[in-house]
Amino acid sequence: MDFYGFDRAAAVAHCDSLALGRAGRETSAICSWNRVRPEHVIDLLDRAAPEARADGRNLTALITRMPWRIRDQPVAQGGARLVNNVREIEVSVASRTWRLHCTETPSLKLERIST
């Protein structure tokens, strides 16, 4: 999916957590032990499931215009991450936090976005 008018370079430039992870990783190679970089978040929003596309468009509009940050990843309770293939990535922009609910099968895919 390609968002009309979405400037990837501006979105990456607005992220203030560029030191996270290693550059050059493709979204298809991201697993739970990798760190998520700004370009990974943009790729996830770009390839979101149909149910998450409307929320993805709204979030991409914000990160293109405003500073944003990838927050520390929430810790799974009781080690449930070993059983559950759902991973959450938190993104903060405009004094709000969005949770990107992704499934790992075997790479990350954005299934829904919540606040």
C-alpha positions in Angstrom: 0.0 0.0 0.0 1.3 3.4 -0.9 0.0 6.5 0.9 -0.5 9.5 -1.4 1.8 12.3 -0.4 3.7 10.4 2.2 7.3 11.5 2.5 9.4 8.7 3.9 12.5 10.8 4.4 10.6 13.4 6.4 9.0 10.8 8.6 12.4 9.2 9.4 14.0 12.6 10.0 11.3 13.5 12.5 12.0 10.4 14.6 14.2 11.2 17.5 15.1 7.6 18.3 17.4 6.9 15.3 20.0 5.2 17.5 17.8 2.2 18.0 18.7 -1.0 16.2 20.8 -1.5 13.1 20.4 0.3 9.9 19.7 -1.6 6.7 17.4 -4.3 8.1 14.4 -5.2 6.0 11.0 -5.6 7.7 10.8 -9.2 6.5 13.9 -10.0 8.6 12.7 -8.5 11.8 12.0 -10.9 14.6 11.2 -10.4 18.3 14.9 -10.2 19.2 15.6 -7.3 16.8 15.3 -3.7 17.6 12.7 -1.8 15.6 14.0 1.3 13.7 12.0 4.2 12.2 12.2 2.8 8.7 10.7 -0.5 10.0 7.7 1.4 11.5 7.2 3.1 8.2 7.3 -0.2 6.3 4.9 -1.7 8.8 2.4 1.1 8.3 2.9 0.9 4.5 2.1 -2.8 4.4 -0.6 -2.8 7.1 -3.5 -5.3 7.0 -6.7 -3.9 5.4 -8.3 -3.5 8.9 -5.4 -1.2 10.0 -5.0 0.9 6.8 -7.3 3.9 7.9 -5.5 4.2 11.2 -2.2 3.7 9.5 -2.9 6.6 7.1 -3.7 8.9 10.1 -0.6 7.9 11.9 1.6 8.4 8.9 0.2 11.9 8.4 1.3 12.7 12.0 4.8 11.3 11.8 5.4 13.1 8.5 4.7 16.5 10.1 5.7 16.1 13.8 8.5 14.7 16.0 7.8 11.1 17.0 9.5 8.4 19.0 9.6 4.6 19.2 9.1 3.8 22.9 10.5 0.9 24.8 8.8 -2.3 23.9 6.3 -3.5 26.5 7.3 -6.7 28.3 5.1 -9.7 27.9 3.5 -10.8 31.1 4.6 -14.2 32.4 6.7 -15.0 29.4 3.6 -15.2 27.1 5.6 -14.0 24.1 7.0 -17.5 23.8 3.5 -18.9 23.2 1.8 -15.9 21.6 3.0 -14.5 18.2 1.6 -11.0 18.8 4.1 -8.2 19.3 3.4 -4.6 20.2 5.4 -1.6 19.1 4.7 1.7 20.8 5.0 4.9 18.9 4.6 8.4 20.6 3.6 11.4 18.6 1.6 14.5 19.4 1.5 13.7 23.1 -0.3 10.4 22.4 0.9 6.8 22.3 -0.2 4.4 19.6 0.3 0.6 19.9 1.0 -1.2 16.7 -0.2 -4.8 17.1 1.9 -7.0 14.9 2.0 -10.7 14.3 5.2 -12.6 13.8 4.6 -15.2 11.0 7.6 -15.4 10.6 8.2 -11.6 9.9 6.2 -8.8 11.4 2.9 -7.8 9.9 0.8 -4.9 11.3 -2.7 -6.2 12.1 -4.2 -3.3 14.1 -3.5 0.0 15.8 -4.8 1.1 19.1 -4.3 4.1 21.4 
